[in-house]
């Protein structure tokens, strides 16, 4: 009986380990949704490439450790009389070169890759394209995202519609605490801060719907501050713009004040007309000099003019 009980206890432990492993792997089934591991734009594709190269380089160290550790334990086990016992062994030049040389080379390689990719994936860097970028001004609020299309004179809340295969240049600020915009399948993360303007360039290579969200904790509605990015054809985008313009709603100072109150909207909203300069007014509320300087220098113009700059 004692022997049977001893056999059952390890079996139970294995069952729990298998169950735990299954639960952990179950969470991997949805990793592709809303992830840069399944990119739909050149920026996200480069992010994935950088991650894969980094992981492969690190595996040069990790794989030998996992293979050699059990082999050494088996080779030099207590009952193996063929293993040579060398209590005074203390130095091996080939081993020292291997142990220190390989990690040093890996660190150098990682440093070069990180340096190159950090400049290549600079969110402020325009994306090379024959098409002029679409300018979008983004205002982060509690707990929603406002997207203003200054050239089209329209705005949306918690919905971003863009033409596929056309660069998008985003200017971001916040009307509250710091926020973090992320559309993982299209581009990297960028912060939006009150009284400041940050920039993000992205491009959708295919039509589709992608997840966007705030990844910076900012209060009770943080987990619901998400939006959808709809990448459509050029004709569909033009048709959508006309539809929004015809809805009759105007985003003026009074309407914006209501919108800026902390709340979670049940559905996206659209505005067919927007007060000119609203984006800079929000910046000026926290930093008047910053807003004046941005308007004087027309900081958005260089990003549009340099749209054909390299993004290799």
N, C-alpha and C positions, 0 to 999 in steps of 0.2 A: 504493500500500500504506500509506504513511504517513497519507494522508487517511482510509482505512478504519479504521485503528487509532485515529485521533483521534475518529472517530465512535463506535466501539465503547466507548471508555472512558466518555464521558458516559452512554451507554445502560446500562452496567453500574452506574454510580453511581445512576441512577434506579431500577434494579431493587432495589438494596439499600435505598434510601429507601422504596420501596413496600412491601418486605417488613417493614421496621422499623415502618412505620405500621400495617400489618396486624396485627403482633404486639401493638402498643400498643392497638389497637381491640379485639382479641380479649379483652383483660382487662376490657373494659367490659361484656361480655355478662352477667357474673354480678354486676354492681354492684347490681342490684335485690334480690338475695337477702340478707336480713339487713341491710337498709339503711333509714335513715329516709326515703330517697327514695321508698320504697313503704310509707308509714305505715299502721298498723292501730290507731292510737289518737290521741286529740286532741293529746297532747304531741308525738309524732313529727310529726304533721301541721303543727303550728305551727313546729317546727324546720325542716321543709322549706320552708314559706312564707317564713320569715326568710331562708333561704339564697337562694331564688329572687329575692326582692326585692333582696338585697344584690348578687347577680350582675348583675341588670338595671341597677342603678344604676352599677356599675363599667363595664358595657359602654358607657355614655355616653362614657366616656373612651377605652376600648380600641378600639371599632369605628372611630371617626374616625382614630385613629393608623394602624391597619392599612390603611385605605382611602387616606388622604392621603399616606402615605409613598411608595408606588410611584407615585402620581400626580405628586407633586412631583419624584421622581427622573426620571420620563419628561418632564415639562414642562420642566425645567431641565437636560436632558441637553446634552452638549457640542455636538451637531450641530443643535440647535434654534435657528435664528436669530431666531425670532419671540419668544422669551423675553426679557424686559427685564432687562438687567444693571444692578443698582443697588449698587455697592460701598460707598456711603456711607449706605445705609439703616440706621437704628438704632432707630426707634420708631414704633409704631402704637397709638393709644389703643384703637380697637375690638378689635385683636388682644390687647392686654394685658388688657382686660376679659374677653374670651373665655377666654384661657389661665388666668387666675387666678380669675375669678368662678365658672366652672362647677365646678372642683374644690372650691372653698370651699363651694358649695351642696351638693355631693355629700357632703362630709365632715359638714356639719351634718345632712343628712338621715340619714346612717348613724348619727351619734351619737344622734339622737332614736329611731331604730328599735332600736338596740342597748339603749338605756336602758329603753325600754318593754318589749321582749321579755325582757330579763334579769329584770325583776320579774314579768312575766306567766308565765314558764317557770321560776320559782323551784322547785327540786325539793321544798322543804319546804312549798310552798303546796298545801293540800288541793284536790281536784278537786270541782267542784260536781256533785252527784248526789242523786237522791231516795233512793238506797240507801246504807246505812251501809258504810264502807270495810272491806275485809278486812285485818286486821292480820297482818303477816308479819315475823318477826324473822330477820335474815340474818347468818350468821357466816361470814366468809371464812377459809379454811384453806389449807394447802399439800397438795394443789392441788385443792381441791374447794369447793363451796358448800353450807352447811347452811341449810335453810329450816325455821324453827319456826313453827307455827301456834298461838299461845298460847291462843286462844279454843277451838280444836278439840282441843288437847292432843295434836297429832301433829307429826311432822317428816319431812322428806325430804332426801336428799342428791343434788345435781346434777339435781333435777327440781322445777319450780315449777308447780303446778296452780292456776289462778285462774278464777273465774267471769267470763264475758264481760259487758261493760256494767255492771260494778261496780268502783268505785275500789279500788285496792290501796294500803295505806299500809305502807311497808317501813321498818323500823329496822335499821340496819347497823352492824356492828363487825367487828373482825378479831382472830383469835387468833394472828396472826403479823405479818408485815410489812404495810405499806399495800397495799391492793388496790383495784381499780376495777371496779365492776359496770356493765355496759352491756347493755341490751336495745334495740338501735337502732330496731326497728320499733314499739316501744311508748313508750319514754321516753329521756331523756338519761342521761349518765354521772354516777355519784356515787362518791366514795371511801369505803372502809371502813378505819378506822384503829383500832389497838389502844388500849384504854382510853378510847375515845370512842364516841359514837353519832351517826351521820348518818341522814338521812331521805330517802326518795324516794317520790313519789306517781305512780302510773301507772294507766292504764285500757286494756283491750283492747276495741276497738269491735266486733270480730268473733271468732267462734270460730276456732281454728287453732293451729298450733305455730310458735313463734318462737325464734330463737337468742338465748341470753344467754351472756356470757363475761366473763372478767377481762382488762382491757386494760392492766394495770399489771404490768410484768415482776417476777416474784417467785421465780425459780429454774428448776430443770430442767423441772418439769412445767407451766410457765406456758402453753405453747401448747395444752395439753390441758385446761385449766381452763375448760370450757364446760358449759353446761346448756341444757335445753330448757324453754320456757314453754308450757304447754298451757292455752289459754283454752277453757273448755267452758261449756255451759249451766248454769244454777243447779241443775237437777235432777241433771245429771251430776256436778257438783261435790259435792253432798250424798251421792250414791251413792259417789263416790270416797273421801270422808272416812270413811264407814262401812267401806269395804274396808280402808283403811289401819289403822283402829282394830282391826280383827279379825285383823291379821297376827301379833300376839303379841310383837313385838320392843319392847323398852323402851330408851330412850336415857337412861341414868343416867350417873353420873360415871365409872364404870369403862369403859362402852362409849364414852363421849365421848373418854376418854383414848386409846383405840385409834384412834378415828376421826381425832383431831387429829394423829396422826403423819403426816409427809410421805409422801404416796402419791397415785397416780392410780387411781381406782376404775374397774373395767371396766364397771360398770353402775350406774344409780341405786339408792339404798336408801331404805327407808321404815321409820318407827317409829310404832307404834300408841300409844305412851305416852311422855311426855317429863317429865323432872324439872322441877318448877316453878321458875322463876327462873333457868334455865340461861343464858339470854342475859346477864343481869346478873352472873352469876357469872364469865362470861368477861371482861366489862368490868372487874369487880372484881379479877381476877387481875393486871391492869396498873395499875388506878387504883381502889383501894377506895373512896375518897371520892366518885369520880364515880358508881360503881354505887349507893352509898347515896343520893346526891342524886337520881339518876334514879328510884329506887324510891320515895323519899319524895314526890317531886312528881308521880309517876304521869305522866311526860312523854308517854306514849302516849295518855292520855285526851283531851287537847285536840284532837289530830289527828282522833280519832273523832267528838268532839262537833261539831267545826267542819267536818264533811264537806260540809255544804251551803253553805260559804262560796264566794264567787265565784272562778272560775278562768277568767275571760273573757280 
